[in-house]
Amino acid sequence: MACAAALACPAALPPALAQNRLPTLGDPASEDFSIATERQLGDAIMREIRADPDYIDDPVLLEYLQALFQPLVAQARVRGNIGPDVDARLAWEPFLVRDRSVNAFALPGGFIGVHLGLIAMTASRDELASVLAHELSHITQRHIARSIANSKRQSLLSLATLVVGLLAASRAGSSSIDAANAAIVGSQALAVQGQLNFSRDMEREADRVGFALLSGAGYAPGGMAAMFEKLDQSSRLNDSGGFPYLRSHPLTSERIGEARARLGTPDPSRLGLADPSPPVVAIGTVPITPLEHTAVQARSRVMMDARFDALRRWQALDADHVASSAADKLLNAYESALASTLLRDWARADVSIATAFSLVRAAHSAAAAPGTSDPKEGNGPRGDARAERAVTLLQVQSLLARGAVARAIQALEPIATDGSRPVLLLATQAALAAAAAAAPAPAAAAETLRQRAAELQTWVALNPRDSLAWTALSQVEERLAQPLRAIRADAEARVALGDLSGAADRLRAGQRRARSGGAVDFIDVSVIDARLRDIELQRKKNEGDEKALK
């Protein structure tokens, strides 16, 4: 794609002039595969994916992923890629898959899946953001709809099932062929694979639009070219099926060259120069920093493979001698601390956590001295604050895992009021543990739980699809002797995961409990009755949608 194509729609232009969205008039995708149909299909696929054990909701990693993704969505709105007719109807939701392979994929309905293996191989926020921008562009340009519209013979419901089968097969490593054969029939698999694999023109369009989103959202434009080159080089060195992303998004020298050409600069590697790192910048409302990304990269590496042998390898890394740069030392220290926590080796975890704290705090001290700023090391008060926060969250996780509740509450204190999801969930876990141990005093513990219940109620009112928050609220209400509220929150957690049958069963259990006698709150009973009616209506609607998709 010519460099002029990317420059034709700069971020400064008003939306009317920055229109990149495909026209709907005469668009086969709009006629044969409407926005409503796309969302129905996406929801059907996500119900299957959320039931998969490899679907992972890690609050720390997901918060970081959202912090990268939402500025891209906002930029797509500014540039006109996302119009008002589709904005509220698609999910615009990234999610995580626990897998070592390097992969990311766009699904119908505005969902984007990211394997932990992909995060683990990215060296900067810009590289990861470039993949998100590319996948987002597949959605905004309606590439999925256009691909499916080209093949009308396959029922959409069957397509949803086969997509899930292919995603599972892509994570099966060397046994992927057997897994695919077990999940889907050969001829159907070929049809669906053809729909998942975008055409060369679509890939180039996603590159072009994604590049504009990437640079417009404040990320380093070189992130896309750097990611392409890293994928290409890594796949050449290790062609063992660990790069399913390249099967559905085949790289060509032309695409890599175009990515470099958009920068208007020669390839630094050809000049023997390193790709310069950008300074720390605030993207959206959250400053994303290099050292914070290092912590996220380390967390992904450990969590993508929780087998005992793998954890032992991560734990054995010596942060003082193996690495040379501060970023590499932090990477090793975080990996060792998390692996040690999962192995319940508390002494080793404390040593590695202390090392990680010393590294991020040393960077802060260096930044405070005049003339010592080094953006590659993540220096600067804001950058260090984010990296130190990442280590603090790990420390609290480790302390709670070993039952050191008082220490965990004390460690969380410096960031307890930041209003974030990870802090809210960890604070709730600590409050529940303190109440169970009756320390502090029972009355104080109950008051803390009531405060957590209020905070969680506010959170789920704004984020009704947050299953973990609903589950935490259920546990708090149960501890506060509010069984009907606990049952309702548990049901909402199941709704968030797409398990409407399970949610209805829980609400019926609440009705039976209310009828069994004892003091009950009429408002709680009314809420349960109303939600059960709503869920039954949603179940019927889903059944109707599935029939329409056949």
Disulfide bonds with the S-S distance in Angstrom:
none
